[in-house]
Amino acid sequence: MTSSLPPPRALSELIGLVYDAATDLSLWPELLEGVSGYLQQLDEDTPRLSHQTVHGLVARWFDQGALLDGAATPGERQLLQQLIPHFVRANAIHHELAQAEEERDLLESALDRLPVGMAIVDRDGRVSGMNRALLEVTRGKGALRLEQGRLVATPAAPLQAAIRAAIDQPDGAGRSLHLDANSADALSLLVSRMALKGRADASRAVVFVASRRTHQLSEQALMSAFGLTPAEARVTQGLVRGRTLEQIARAHAVTIHTTRAQLKAVFAKTGVRRQPELLQTLYSSPVWLDTVAGETAAAGAAALLEAPPPAPAEGLRLRDGRWLAYADVGDPGDLPVILMHGISGSRFQRHPDDSLLPRCGVRLILPERPGCGDSDPQPGRRIADWPRDVAALADHLGLDRFAVAGFSGGTPYALATAALLPERVSSVTLVGCAPPFTSVEDIRHYLPAFRMAMLLARYTPSLLAPVMRVVIKGIRNDPQRYIEQVKTQVTDADRAILDDPALRKAYVDGLLASVRHDERELVLETLLSVQDWGFELSEVRAPVTIWHGEDDRHVSIALAERIGRQLKAVALNRLPQAGHFVIYALWQTIFSSIAAAERQAREPA
C-alpha cells in the first residue's frame, strides 16, 4: 500500500541536499540517509533501505549519470524521476568544480617550482596559502617561521606593519624588509596587497621571500638542460649555493682534482669559461624555475653544508619484492615491542627521545605498513595480511617472541598480529584504541573531523578518494596548519602535547611520511579500518592491556570499554583528564609497564 506523498518541503529539502552534496562530499552520507527516508515515506511496504542499497542507486549518477537502472520499486522510480533533472545539473556542477580544483592544483604545482617563497596572509599574518619554497624557509627557529598558522618574524613588528600597510594603502606599492641581515641565512621580503577582480578593497597580502637556502637547483633539470652527469650537476648545485670547490669535494668524498675536472666539464657543456658566467647562464635559463623541493632540498642543503644527511630507513626486502621500512631503537638485549602506528603515521610516530627506551627495558621496533612512509604499497591488501610482514620482520631480526602495541588506528594491526601469530606474541597493549566499526551509531564517538571520511569509507567508498585527496593536499602543503586545525577539536592535554616543539616535530615528520604516496594508500588505510578486519577478536589469546584517556575526543573511552569487554582485557587503564595523544605524555610509564608485566609473567609461580 502506498502512503500519501510526503510534504513538498521534504522533497525541496532533499533537492537542496543534492546540490549541497555536489559541492561538499561530506554531505553524501546525509543525502543517502535522506533518500532512504523519503523512499520509505513514499511506499510503506518498502522497508527502509540500507546505505549500501541507496548508494548503489545514487552512485550510478556520480559515476555514469544513469539513475533509473536498478530502481526496483515504484517508489524508487517515482523519486528518481523527480530528482533526475537536479542530479543532472548537480553532476555538471560537480564536474565544473572538479575541473576548477584540478586547475588550481596545477597552478599550485607551478608555484611550488619557484625558488622564491610566497604566502598569502590576512591582516594578522594568518596564512591561507603558501608554496613549498616558503615552507622550507619557515622550518626550524629562524627569523621567519609559522606559529599556529601565522607567519611570524623576529622581530615581529616590522613584518606585521608591512602586511597591514600593504593591505590598507591604496597605492599598491610593495613594502620591503630584511631579516637576519648579518647572517648567512638572511631573508629579503616583499609584501604587496592583493585585491580581487572588481573590488577596490583588499583583505589579503602576498609575502615574497628570497633566501639563499632555497636556491637549490634541481639535479634532474641541470642534467636535462645541459647534458650534465649527476656528479657534474651536484658540483653546479654547490657553486650556485656559494660553496668553494674544496667544500664541495669534502661533501661528496672526492678529491679536489676530481671536482676541478668535473667543473671543467660543466664549463664545456654550458659554453662558459668562468664561474660568474656559469651563474649568469643558469639564471637566464629555465632551470632556475625547477628547484629541489621538500626533503630532497633539505637533504641536499645539509650535505653541502657538510652536515650528515638523515639516516636512511632500515628495511627488509620481502619475498614478494616489496620493501618493508622500519625503525629499531633501544637496547637489542631488552624486551622487543613491535608498535603499530596510526592511520596517518609512520616510523616517526614515536617519542622523539629514544634514550627513554633503555630506561623502560624496551627495544622498540616500528614497521611502516605498505604504502606508509618508505614501505612499498601492497595493492589489495587486507589487515589480516599484515601479520605475515610482521613475521618476516621478526625472523629478519631473530625474534622468536615479542610483545605488540597499537596506537590509535594501529589497533586492528596489533590485534591481527596477536590473533594470527599466537605462538609468537606474548602480550598486547593498546593506547587510544580504535575498535571495530559496528554501526552508524558509532560515529558519534569519534572526532568530528574524522566522521565524514569514516562514513564514506563505510557506506560510499567510491567517494572517499576525492575527500582524502583534499586532506593529503592540506598535510603536504602545510602540516603545521593541519595540526592547528586538529588542536581546535581536542582537549587541553592534547593541545599541550602538540605545542611541545620536539613532539610537534616528530608528529609533523610522521604526517609527511604518511602521505608520501598518493591518496590511494591513505584511502585504503581508512577503508580497512572501518570494514571487516578479517579475524575474530576471540582469536586473540595473548593478555591485552588498554590505556585510554577519559577526555579522548578522537575515540571515546566508551568504545575502549566495549572492545575491552570483547577482548576480556587484563586491564583497562582509564586516564583522567588525558586525551588521545597520551602515549607521548606517558611514554615511559606505558613501556615500563609492558616490560614489567613480561618479567612477571616469566617468573615461576
C-alpha positions as a Python dict, from the first residue, in 0.01 Angstrom:
ca = {
    (1, 'M'): (0, 0, 0),
    (2, 'T'): (132, 342, -98),
    (3, 'S'): (101, 621, 158),
    (4, 'S'): (20, 982, 87),
    (5, 'L'): (301, 1182, -60),
    (6, 'P'): (547, 1337, 185),
    (7, 'P'): (511, 1714, 224),
    (8, 'P'): (659, 1922, -61),
    (9, 'R'): (903, 2075, 185),
    (10, 'A'): (1062, 1734, 238),
    (11, 'L'): (1124, 1694, -134),
    (12, 'S'): (1251, 2052, -158),
    (13, 'E'): (1499, 1989, 125),
    (14, 'L'): (1613, 1668, -45),
    (15, 'I'): (1668, 1854, -375),
    (16, 'G'): (1868, 2118, -190),
    (17, 'L'): (2079, 1845, -36),
    (18, 'V'): (2151, 1705, -384),
    (19, 'Y'): (2312, 2038, -480),
    (20, 'D'): (2487, 2074, -145),
    (21, 'A'): (2639, 1726, -180),
    (22, 'A'): (2765, 1814, -528),
    (23, 'T'): (2981, 2087, -373),
    (24, 'D'): (3055, 1923, -37),
    (25, 'L'): (3123, 1548, -48),
    (26, 'S'): (3097, 1528, 330),
    (27, 'L'): (2717, 1559, 289),
    (28, 'W'): (2685, 1236, 90),
    (29, 'P'): (2601, 1020, 393),
    (30, 'E'): (2327, 1268, 485),
    (31, 'L'): (2196, 1264, 127),
    (32, 'L'): (2185, 883, 123),
    (33, 'E'): (2002, 884, 455),
    (34, 'G'): (1755, 1142, 319),
    (35, 'V'): (1684, 939, 3),
    (36, 'S'): (1630, 625, 209),
    (37, 'G'): (1391, 801, 447),
    (38, 'Y'): (1197, 965, 166),
    (39, 'L'): (1153, 633, -16),
    (40, 'Q'): (1012, 476, 298),
    (41, 'Q'): (758, 758, 326),
    (42, 'L'): (659, 709, -39),
    (43, 'D'): (590, 339, -1),
    (44, 'E'): (501, 197, 338),
    (45, 'D'): (551, -156, 207),
    (46, 'T'): (911, -79, 115),
    (47, 'P'): (1150, -141, 407),
    (48, 'R'): (1394, 132, 494),
    (49, 'L'): (1685, 90, 254),
    (50, 'S'): (2037, 44, 378),
    (51, 'H'): (2308, 296, 293),
    (52, 'Q'): (2464, 36, 65),
    (53, 'T'): (2144, -9, -139),
    (54, 'V'): (2084, 364, -175),
    (55, 'H'): (2446, 413, -268),
    (56, 'G'): (2403, 151, -541),
    (57, 'L'): (2135, 375, -693),
    (58, 'V'): (2291, 713, -640),
    (59, 'A'): (2650, 619, -725),
    (60, 'R'): (2537, 546, -1081),
    (61, 'W'): (2465, 916, -1117),
    (62, 'F'): (2803, 1005, -975),
    (63, 'D'): (2994, 757, -1192),
    (64, 'Q'): (2787, 722, -1509),
    (65, 'G'): (2488, 957, -1493),
    (66, 'A'): (2238, 667, -1506),
    (67, 'L'): (1973, 654, -1235),
    (68, 'L'): (1667, 450, -1329),
    (69, 'D'): (1859, 130, -1397),
    (70, 'G'): (1824, -79, -1087),
    (71, 'A'): (1530, 112, -934),
    (72, 'A'): (1320, -183, -833),
    (73, 'T'): (1005, -39, -674),
    (74, 'P'): (753, 219, -797),
    (75, 'G'): (854, 443, -509),
    (76, 'E'): (1218, 436, -613),
    (77, 'R'): (1131, 511, -976),
    (78, 'Q'): (897, 794, -877),
    (79, 'L'): (1153, 963, -656),
    (80, 'L'): (1438, 921, -901),
    (81, 'Q'): (1227, 1062, -1186),
    (82, 'Q'): (1168, 1370, -971),
    (83, 'L'): (1534, 1401, -882),
    (84, 'I'): (1690, 1324, -1222),
    (85, 'P'): (1691, 1688, -1351),
    (86, 'H'): (1854, 1801, -1029),
    (87, 'F'): (2107, 1518, -1028),
    (88, 'V'): (2199, 1602, -1387),
    (89, 'R'): (2253, 1970, -1301),
    (90, 'A'): (2437, 1881, -980),
    (91, 'N'): (2653, 1642, -1181),
    (92, 'A'): (2752, 1928, -1410),
    (93, 'I'): (2829, 2147, -1108),
    (94, 'H'): (3041, 1871, -959),
    (95, 'H'): (3247, 1831, -1274),
    (96, 'E'): (3290, 2208, -1310),
    (97, 'L'): (3417, 2225, -954),
    (98, 'A'): (3642, 1924, -1012),
    (99, 'Q'): (3789, 2096, -1318),
    (100, 'A'): (3843, 2416, -1120),
    (101, 'E'): (4010, 2213, -845),
    (102, 'E'): (4238, 2048, -1099),
    (103, 'E'): (4332, 2384, -1249),
    (104, 'R'): (4404, 2521, -902),
    (105, 'D'): (4620, 2216, -826),
    (106, 'L'): (4815, 2275, -1147),
    (107, 'L'): (4869, 2639, -1054),
    (108, 'E'): (4986, 2546, -704),
    (109, 'S'): (5219, 2286, -855),
    (110, 'A'): (5368, 2554, -1078),
    (111, 'L'): (5412, 2790, -781),
    (112, 'D'): (5584, 2511, -588),
    (113, 'R'): (5860, 2508, -852),
    (114, 'L'): (5951, 2870, -790),
    (115, 'P'): (6267, 2921, -585),
    (116, 'V'): (6111, 3232, -428),
    (117, 'G'): (5888, 3170, -128),
    (118, 'M'): (5535, 3304, -142),
    (119, 'A'): (5248, 3317, 109),
    (120, 'I'): (4903, 3476, 110),
    (121, 'V'): (4818, 3621, 450),
    (122, 'D'): (4547, 3826, 619),
    (123, 'R'): (4598, 4135, 836),
    (124, 'D'): (4711, 3924, 1133),
    (125, 'G'): (4953, 3714, 930),
    (126, 'R'): (4730, 3406, 915),
    (127, 'V'): (4834, 3202, 612),
    (128, 'S'): (4570, 3093, 363),
    (129, 'G'): (4817, 2955, 108),
    (130, 'M'): (5190, 2912, 58),
    (131, 'N'): (5431, 2743, -178),
    (132, 'R'): (5693, 2481, -99),
    (133, 'A'): (5987, 2723, -106),
    (134, 'L'): (5836, 2926, 177),
    (135, 'L'): (5762, 2610, 373),
    (136, 'E'): (6134, 2526, 355),
    (137, 'V'): (6229, 2876, 474),
    (138, 'T'): (5997, 2866, 773),
    (139, 'R'): (6110, 2530, 907),
    (140, 'G'): (6303, 2549, 1230),
    (141, 'K'): (6352, 2852, 1453),
    (142, 'G'): (6488, 3107, 1209),
    (143, 'A'): (6394, 3469, 1157),
    (144, 'L'): (6075, 3370, 973),
    (145, 'R'): (5854, 3086, 1092),
    (146, 'L'): (5499, 2956, 1121),
    (147, 'E'): (5335, 2972, 1461),
    (148, 'Q'): (4982, 2837, 1496),
    (149, 'G'): (4912, 2902, 1130),
    (150, 'R'): (5051, 3258, 1131),
    (151, 'L'): (5360, 3392, 954),
    (152, 'V'): (5579, 3540, 1227),
    (153, 'A'): (5915, 3718, 1205),
    (154, 'T'): (6187, 3806, 1455),
    (155, 'P'): (6143, 4087, 1538),
    (156, 'A'): (5766, 4062, 1482),
    (157, 'A'): (5670, 4429, 1443),
    (158, 'P'): (5827, 4513, 1100),
    (159, 'L'): (5655, 4227, 917),
    (160, 'Q'): (5322, 4291, 1086),
    (161, 'A'): (5343, 4661, 999),
    (162, 'A'): (5438, 4583, 637),
    (163, 'I'): (5143, 4346, 594),
    (164, 'R'): (4892, 4594, 733),
    (165, 'A'): (5038, 4884, 537),
    (166, 'A'): (5021, 4682, 215),
    (167, 'I'): (4655, 4593, 278),
    (168, 'D'): (4545, 4938, 396),
    (169, 'Q'): (4725, 5160, 145),
    (170, 'P'): (4555, 5207, -195),
    (171, 'D'): (4875, 5275, -389),
    (172, 'G'): (4953, 4905, -422),
    (173, 'A'): (5327, 4965, -372),
    (174, 'G'): (5519, 4679, -215),
    (175, 'R'): (5687, 4707, 125),
    (176, 'S'): (6031, 4551, 153),
    (177, 'L'): (6227, 4448, 460),
    (178, 'H'): (6524, 4232, 553),
    (179, 'L'): (6551, 3978, 833),
    (180, 'D'): (6866, 3847, 995),
    (181, 'A'): (7064, 4065, 757),
    (182, 'N'): (7407, 3978, 904),
    (183, 'S'): (7353, 3601, 886),
    (184, 'A'): (7424, 3351, 613),
    (185, 'D'): (7050, 3276, 628),
    (186, 'A'): (6946, 3637, 561),
    (187, 'L'): (6599, 3683, 414),
    (188, 'S'): (6465, 3955, 184),
    (189, 'L'): (6089, 4012, 193),
    (190, 'L'): (5849, 4199, -33),
    (191, 'V'): (5490, 4248, 86),
    (192, 'S'): (5219, 4355, -160),
    (193, 'R'): (4843, 4393, -137),
    (194, 'M'): (4604, 4156, -312),
    (195, 'A'): (4264, 4273, -438),
    (196, 'L'): (4008, 4055, -610),
    (197, 'K'): (3889, 4145, -956),
    (198, 'G'): (3619, 4407, -947),
    (199, 'R'): (3691, 4503, -586),
    (200, 'A'): (3880, 4809, -479),
    (201, 'D'): (3941, 4687, -124),
    (202, 'A'): (4186, 4418, -26),
    (203, 'S'): (4182, 4183, 270),
    (204, 'R'): (4492, 3984, 184),
    (205, 'A'): (4859, 4046, 119),
    (206, 'V'): (5117, 3835, -60),
    (207, 'V'): (5458, 3796, 103),
    (208, 'F'): (5752, 3707, -124),
    (209, 'V'): (6064, 3574, 45),
    (210, 'A'): (6408, 3531, -113),
    (211, 'S'): (6658, 3312, 70),
    (212, 'R'): (6993, 3166, -22),
    (213, 'R'): (6884, 2840, 137),
    (214, 'T'): (6604, 2785, -115),
    (215, 'H'): (6810, 2828, -434),
    (216, 'Q'): (6897, 2462, -473),
    (217, 'L'): (6863, 2390, -843),
    (218, 'S'): (6717, 2057, -944),
    (219, 'E'): (6980, 1798, -1031),
    (220, 'Q'): (6747, 1648, -1292),
    (221, 'A'): (6682, 1988, -1453),
    (222, 'L'): (7056, 2058, -1480),
    (223, 'M'): (7116, 1718, -1637),
    (224, 'S'): (6830, 1760, -1884),
    (225, 'A'): (6906, 2117, -1989),
    (226, 'F'): (7285, 2097, -2024),
    (227, 'G'): (7361, 1726, -2053),
    (228, 'L'): (7546, 1716, -1720),
    (229, 'T'): (7622, 1394, -1539),
    (230, 'P'): (7482, 1354, -1184),
    (231, 'A'): (7824, 1434, -1037),
    (232, 'E'): (7862, 1745, -1255),
    (233, 'A'): (7511, 1857, -1160),
    (234, 'R'): (7598, 1828, -790),
    (235, 'V'): (7912, 2038, -840),
    (236, 'T'): (7697, 2300, -1014),
    (237, 'Q'): (7449, 2295, -726),
    (238, 'G'): (7731, 2360, -483),
    (239, 'L'): (7864, 2658, -682),
    (240, 'V'): (7516, 2811, -702),
    (241, 'R'): (7494, 2789, -324),
    (242, 'G'): (7822, 2972, -282),
    (243, 'R'): (8037, 2677, -179),
    (244, 'T'): (8405, 2652, -263),
    (245, 'L'): (8544, 2364, -465),
    (246, 'E'): (8716, 2236, -151),
    (247, 'Q'): (8386, 2228, 39),
    (248, 'I'): (8211, 2052, -249),
    (249, 'A'): (8486, 1792, -274),
    (250, 'R'): (8466, 1715, 101),
    (251, 'A'): (8087, 1698, 92),
    (252, 'H'): (8094, 1437, -185),
    (253, 'A'): (8400, 1247, -58),
    (254, 'V'): (8610, 1302, -374),
    (255, 'T'): (8945, 1467, -435),
    (256, 'I'): (8979, 1832, -529),
    (257, 'H'): (9134, 1721, -859),
    (258, 'T'): (8818, 1523, -943),
    (259, 'T'): (8599, 1821, -857),
    (260, 'R'): (8806, 2054, -1077),
    (261, 'A'): (8778, 1809, -1365),
    (262, 'Q'): (8403, 1797, -1317),
    (263, 'L'): (8383, 2178, -1315),
    (264, 'K'): (8585, 2190, -1638),
    (265, 'A'): (8332, 1955, -1797),
    (266, 'V'): (8046, 2177, -1673),
    (267, 'F'): (8211, 2484, -1835),
    (268, 'A'): (8246, 2297, -2163),
    (269, 'K'): (7884, 2179, -2167),
    (270, 'T'): (7739, 2519, -2074),
    (271, 'G'): (7972, 2715, -2305),
    (272, 'V'): (8132, 2936, -2038),
    (273, 'R'): (8484, 2992, -1902),
    (274, 'R'): (8433, 3133, -1553),
    (275, 'Q'): (8207, 3076, -1256),
    (276, 'P'): (8028, 3416, -1282),
    (277, 'E'): (7942, 3335, -1643),
    (278, 'L'): (7810, 2996, -1532),
    (279, 'L'): (7577, 3157, -1278),
    (280, 'Q'): (7454, 3406, -1537),
    (281, 'T'): (7385, 3122, -1780),
    (282, 'L'): (7196, 2921, -1519),
    (283, 'Y'): (6973, 3207, -1407),
    (284, 'S'): (6897, 3317, -1762),
    (285, 'S'): (6772, 2963, -1838),
    (286, 'P'): (6453, 2789, -1722),
    (287, 'V'): (6639, 2558, -1483),
    (288, 'W'): (6615, 2813, -1201),
    (289, 'L'): (6237, 2754, -1206),
    (290, 'D'): (6287, 2386, -1124),
    (291, 'T'): (6420, 2379, -770),
    (292, 'V'): (6471, 2084, -541),
    (293, 'A'): (6159, 2052, -325),
    (294, 'G'): (6074, 1914, 14),
    (295, 'E'): (6301, 1668, 185),
    (296, 'T'): (6534, 1640, -116),
    (297, 'A'): (6618, 2008, -82),
    (298, 'A'): (6671, 1976, 289),
    (299, 'A'): (6899, 1674, 246),
    (300, 'G'): (7095, 1842, -35),
    (301, 'A'): (7143, 2156, 169),
    (302, 'A'): (7262, 1953, 466),
    (303, 'A'): (7520, 1768, 257),
    (304, 'L'): (7661, 2085, 105),
    (305, 'L'): (7682, 2242, 449),
    (306, 'E'): (7893, 1941, 548),
    (307, 'A'): (7625, 1815, 784),
    (308, 'P'): (7547, 1443, 776),
    (309, 'P'): (7230, 1359, 580),
    (310, 'P'): (6939, 1194, 760),
    (311, 'A'): (6994, 826, 825),
    (312, 'P'): (6813, 610, 568),
    (313, 'A'): (6530, 388, 685),
    (314, 'E'): (6625, 39, 793),
    (315, 'G'): (6440, -209, 580),
    (316, 'L'): (6377, -561, 465),
    (317, 'R'): (6316, -692, 113),
    (318, 'L'): (6016, -925, 143),
    (319, 'R'): (5963, -1240, -62),
    (320, 'D'): (5719, -1067, -298),
    (321, 'G'): (5978, -795, -370),
    (322, 'R'): (5824, -523, -154),
    (323, 'W'): (6042, -305, 68),
    (324, 'L'): (5939, -300, 435),
    (325, 'A'): (6086, 1, 618),
    (326, 'Y'): (6112, 10, 995),
    (327, 'A'): (6279, 180, 1291),
    (328, 'D'): (6466, -28, 1550),
    (329, 'V'): (6567, 168, 1860),
    (330, 'G'): (6673, 80, 2213),
    (331, 'D'): (6899, -188, 2359),
    (332, 'P'): (6897, -507, 2144),
    (333, 'G'): (6900, -713, 2465),
    (334, 'D'): (6580, -560, 2603),
    (335, 'L'): (6222, -676, 2553),
    (336, 'P'): (6124, -642, 2184),
    (337, 'V'): (5798, -449, 2138),
    (338, 'I'): (5660, -406, 1785),
    (339, 'L'): (5450, -89, 1772),
    (340, 'M'): (5179, -46, 1507),
    (341, 'H'): (5141, 320, 1411),
    (342, 'G'): (4814, 504, 1344),
    (343, 'I'): (4644, 562, 1009),
    (344, 'S'): (4827, 887, 929),
    (345, 'G'): (5151, 762, 1082),
    (346, 'S'): (5492, 613, 1011),
    (347, 'R'): (5807, 502, 1189),
    (348, 'F'): (5843, 861, 1315),
    (349, 'Q'): (5525, 826, 1522),
    (350, 'R'): (5713, 774, 1846),
    (351, 'H'): (5854, 985, 2129),
    (352, 'P'): (6146, 1190, 1995),
    (353, 'D'): (6369, 1097, 2290),
    (354, 'D'): (6483, 742, 2213),
    (355, 'S'): (6702, 744, 2525),
    (356, 'L'): (6385, 679, 2729),
    (357, 'L'): (6353, 326, 2592),
    (358, 'P'): (6657, 169, 2771),
    (359, 'R'): (6521, 311, 3095),
    (360, 'C'): (6198, 120, 3024),
    (361, 'G'): (6380, -201, 2934),
    (362, 'V'): (6229, -198, 2586),
    (363, 'R'): (6366, -239, 2235),
    (364, 'L'): (6109, -65, 2014),
    (365, 'I'): (6054, -183, 1657),
    (366, 'L'): (5822, 31, 1449),
    (367, 'P'): (5748, -103, 1098),
    (368, 'E'): (5578, 110, 835),
    (369, 'R'): (5277, -58, 680),
    (370, 'P'): (5254, -95, 299),
    (371, 'G'): (5214, 245, 135),
    (372, 'C'): (5320, 431, 452),
    (373, 'G'): (5649, 617, 473),
    (374, 'D'): (5924, 430, 288),
    (375, 'S'): (5740, 97, 266),
    (376, 'D'): (5622, -11, -79),
    (377, 'P'): (5246, -29, -143),
    (378, 'Q'): (5067, -364, -149),
    (379, 'P'): (4760, -337, -375),
    (380, 'G'): (4454, -519, -250),
    (381, 'R'): (4599, -586, 94),
    (382, 'R'): (4389, -671, 399),
    (383, 'I'): (4450, -620, 768),
    (384, 'A'): (4486, -997, 803),
    (385, 'D'): (4779, -988, 558),
    (386, 'W'): (4988, -770, 790),
    (387, 'P'): (5097, -1046, 1035),
    (388, 'R'): (5292, -1214, 751),
    (389, 'D'): (5501, -899, 713),
    (390, 'V'): (5549, -883, 1090),
    (391, 'A'): (5658, -1246, 1098),
    (392, 'A'): (5909, -1183, 818),
    (393, 'L'): (6047, -883, 1007),
    (394, 'A'): (6071, -1079, 1332),
    (395, 'D'): (6256, -1358, 1151),
    (396, 'H'): (6489, -1100, 999),
    (397, 'L'): (6565, -958, 1344),
    (398, 'G'): (6598, -1301, 1507),
    (399, 'L'): (6294, -1260, 1734),
    (400, 'D'): (6109, -1576, 1839),
    (401, 'R'): (5861, -1397, 2065),
    (402, 'F'): (5774, -1034, 2113),
    (403, 'A'): (5511, -802, 2255),
    (404, 'V'): (5295, -589, 2028),
    (405, 'A'): (5143, -246, 2084),
    (406, 'G'): (4894, -49, 1879),
    (407, 'F'): (4835, 324, 1888),
    (408, 'S'): (4505, 463, 1758),
    (409, 'G'): (4449, 330, 1403),
    (410, 'G'): (4719, 71, 1468),
    (411, 'T'): (4472, -118, 1689),
    (412, 'P'): (4347, -370, 1428),
    (413, 'Y'): (4701, -443, 1309),
    (414, 'A'): (4822, -515, 1663),
    (415, 'L'): (4523, -741, 1731),
    (416, 'A'): (4556, -916, 1393),
    (417, 'T'): (4920, -993, 1471),
    (418, 'A'): (4824, -1140, 1809),
    (419, 'A'): (4535, -1340, 1660),
    (420, 'L'): (4723, -1483, 1365),
    (421, 'L'): (5068, -1527, 1528),
    (422, 'P'): (4954, -1665, 1865),
    (423, 'E'): (5276, -1859, 1931),
    (424, 'R'): (5494, -1553, 1888),
    (425, 'V'): (5300, -1266, 2053),
    (426, 'S'): (5342, -1256, 2430),
    (427, 'S'): (5119, -956, 2510),
    (428, 'V'): (4914, -679, 2350),
    (429, 'T'): (4900, -314, 2459),
    (430, 'L'): (4651, -71, 2302),
    (431, 'V'): (4673, 306, 2352),
    (432, 'G'): (4394, 534, 2233),
    (433, 'C'): (4248, 224, 2070),
    (434, 'A'): (4006, 233, 1777),
    (435, 'P'): (3767, -68, 1791),
    (436, 'P'): (3577, -228, 1504),
    (437, 'F'): (3312, -6, 1341),
    (438, 'T'): (2980, -185, 1405),
    (439, 'S'): (2707, 64, 1307),
    (440, 'V'): (2643, 423, 1207),
    (441, 'E'): (2571, 494, 1575),
    (442, 'D'): (2944, 450, 1646),
    (443, 'I'): (3024, 767, 1454),
    (444, 'R'): (2926, 993, 1744),
    (445, 'H'): (3217, 850, 1944),
    (446, 'Y'): (3481, 986, 1701),
    (447, 'L'): (3633, 1328, 1640),
    (448, 'P'): (3401, 1535, 1415),
    (449, 'A'): (3684, 1593, 1165),
    (450, 'F'): (3703, 1215, 1104),
    (451, 'R'): (3333, 1131, 1086),
    (452, 'M'): (3278, 1221, 723),
    (453, 'A'): (3572, 1012, 597),
    (454, 'M'): (3464, 718, 812),
    (455, 'L'): (3104, 730, 686),
    (456, 'L'): (3220, 750, 326),
    (457, 'A'): (3462, 461, 382),
    (458, 'R'): (3189, 250, 539),
    (459, 'Y'): (2893, 328, 314),
    (460, 'T'): (3012, 505, -3),
    (461, 'P'): (3374, 401, -58),
    (462, 'S'): (3381, 521, -420),
    (463, 'L'): (3352, 879, -292),
    (464, 'L'): (3634, 859, -40),
    (465, 'A'): (3927, 927, -275),
    (466, 'P'): (3832, 1291, -361),
    (467, 'V'): (3792, 1369, 8),
    (468, 'M'): (4125, 1213, 107),
    (469, 'R'): (4294, 1395, -180),
    (470, 'V'): (4197, 1724, -14),
    (471, 'V'): (4322, 1603, 326),
    (472, 'I'): (4656, 1487, 183),
    (473, 'K'): (4700, 1811, -8),
    (474, 'G'): (4647, 2008, 314),
    (475, 'I'): (4903, 1800, 504),
    (476, 'R'): (5164, 1825, 229),
    (477, 'N'): (5120, 2199, 177),
    (478, 'D'): (5115, 2299, 541),
    (479, 'P'): (5137, 2030, 811),
    (480, 'Q'): (5157, 2299, 1078),
    (481, 'R'): (4820, 2437, 974),
    (482, 'Y'): (4674, 2086, 974),
    (483, 'I'): (4793, 2042, 1332),
    (484, 'E'): (4637, 2374, 1431),
    (485, 'Q'): (4306, 2255, 1288),
    (486, 'V'): (4332, 1934, 1491),
    (487, 'K'): (4406, 2137, 1804),
    (488, 'T'): (4072, 2319, 1778),
    (489, 'Q'): (3887, 1990, 1839),
    (490, 'V'): (4093, 1826, 2114),
    (491, 'T'): (4132, 1862, 2488),
    (492, 'D'): (4379, 2090, 2668),
    (493, 'A'): (4605, 1795, 2746),
    (494, 'D'): (4639, 1710, 2376),
    (495, 'R'): (4698, 2074, 2283),
    (496, 'A'): (4984, 2090, 2533),
    (497, 'I'): (5143, 1781, 2375),
    (498, 'L'): (5106, 1920, 2022),
    (499, 'D'): (5261, 2250, 2133),
    (500, 'D'): (5576, 2082, 2265),
    (501, 'P'): (5840, 2163, 1999),
    (502, 'A'): (6009, 1821, 1996),
    (503, 'L'): (5683, 1625, 1999),
    (504, 'R'): (5534, 1852, 1734),
    (505, 'K'): (5832, 1797, 1504),
    (506, 'A'): (5800, 1421, 1543),
    (507, 'Y'): (5429, 1447, 1466),
    (508, 'V'): (5497, 1659, 1155),
    (509, 'D'): (5762, 1412, 1034),
    (510, 'G'): (5514, 1129, 1083),
    (511, 'L'): (5238, 1312, 897),
    (512, 'L'): (5456, 1397, 599),
    (513, 'A'): (5586, 1042, 576),
    (514, 'S'): (5230, 904, 588),
    (515, 'V'): (5132, 1099, 274),
    (516, 'R'): (5449, 1027, 76),
    (517, 'H'): (5249, 808, -163),
    (518, 'D'): (4932, 909, -348),
    (519, 'E'): (4586, 922, -193),
    (520, 'R'): (4510, 558, -276),
    (521, 'E'): (4722, 441, 17),
    (522, 'L'): (4552, 660, 277),
    (523, 'V'): (4213, 571, 124),
    (524, 'L'): (4296, 201, 163),
    (525, 'E'): (4408, 251, 524),
    (526, 'T'): (4079, 427, 603),
    (527, 'L'): (3868, 166, 423),
    (528, 'L'): (4037, -121, 605),
    (529, 'S'): (3986, 43, 944),
    (530, 'V'): (3604, 54, 915),
    (531, 'Q'): (3539, -267, 718),
    (532, 'D'): (3560, -628, 836),
    (533, 'W'): (3904, -679, 990),
    (534, 'G'): (3930, -1039, 863),
    (535, 'F'): (3962, -1212, 1201),
    (536, 'E'): (3759, -1252, 1520),
    (537, 'L'): (3853, -1074, 1841),
    (538, 'S'): (3801, -1405, 2019),
    (539, 'E'): (4110, -1534, 1835),
    (540, 'V'): (4332, -1301, 2042),
    (541, 'R'): (4468, -1521, 2322),
    (542, 'A'): (4755, -1305, 2449),
    (543, 'P'): (4683, -1082, 2751),
    (544, 'V'): (4558, -736, 2648),
    (545, 'T'): (4613, -408, 2832),
    (546, 'I'): (4438, -88, 2729),
    (547, 'W'): (4541, 269, 2810),
    (548, 'H'): (4279, 529, 2720),
    (549, 'G'): (4226, 894, 2811),
    (550, 'E'): (3892, 980, 2964),
    (551, 'D'): (3893, 1303, 2760),
    (552, 'D'): (3997, 1135, 2433),
    (553, 'R'): (3795, 1310, 2162),
    (554, 'H'): (3946, 1116, 1872),
    (555, 'V'): (3794, 791, 2004),
    (556, 'S'): (3557, 797, 2301),
    (557, 'I'): (3651, 589, 2603),
    (558, 'A'): (3309, 425, 2569),
    (559, 'L'): (3443, 239, 2264),
    (560, 'A'): (3758, 143, 2452),
    (561, 'E'): (3539, -6, 2725),
    (562, 'R'): (3342, -201, 2464),
    (563, 'I'): (3646, -359, 2299),
    (564, 'G'): (3791, -424, 2643),
    (565, 'R'): (3486, -635, 2728),
    (566, 'Q'): (3508, -816, 2395),
    (567, 'L'): (3877, -894, 2444),
    (568, 'K'): (3843, -970, 2812),
    (569, 'A'): (4130, -728, 2868),
    (570, 'V'): (4357, -787, 3165),
    (571, 'A'): (4340, -417, 3246),
    (572, 'L'): (4170, -104, 3116),
    (573, 'N'): (4365, 193, 3246),
    (574, 'R'): (4130, 493, 3248),
    (575, 'L'): (4344, 805, 3243),
    (576, 'P'): (4168, 1110, 3395),
    (577, 'Q'): (4199, 1442, 3206),
    (578, 'A'): (4405, 1270, 2933),
    (579, 'G'): (4340, 1291, 2561),
    (580, 'H'): (4425, 1087, 2253),
    (581, 'F'): (4797, 1163, 2245),
    (582, 'V'): (4851, 1038, 2599),
    (583, 'I'): (5100, 782, 2464),
    (584, 'Y'): (5356, 1064, 2437),
    (585, 'A'): (5285, 1208, 2782),
    (586, 'L'): (5308, 862, 2946),
    (587, 'W'): (5562, 708, 2708),
    (588, 'Q'): (5799, 588, 2980),
    (589, 'T'): (5516, 472, 3209),
    (590, 'I'): (5343, 268, 2939),
    (591, 'F'): (5652, 93, 2804),
    (592, 'S'): (5797, 33, 3151),
    (593, 'S'): (5466, -133, 3239),
    (594, 'I'): (5489, -361, 2933),
    (595, 'A'): (5839, -473, 3030),
    (596, 'A'): (5742, -524, 3395),
    (597, 'A'): (5439, -735, 3303),
    (598, 'E'): (5654, -952, 3077),
    (599, 'R'): (5909, -1008, 3354),
    (600, 'Q'): (5633, -1101, 3597),
    (601, 'A'): (5477, -1346, 3350),
    (602, 'R'): (5812, -1523, 3307),
    (603, 'E'): (5872, -1569, 3681),
    (604, 'P'): (5791, -1916, 3811),
    (605, 'A'): (5466, -1937, 4004),
}
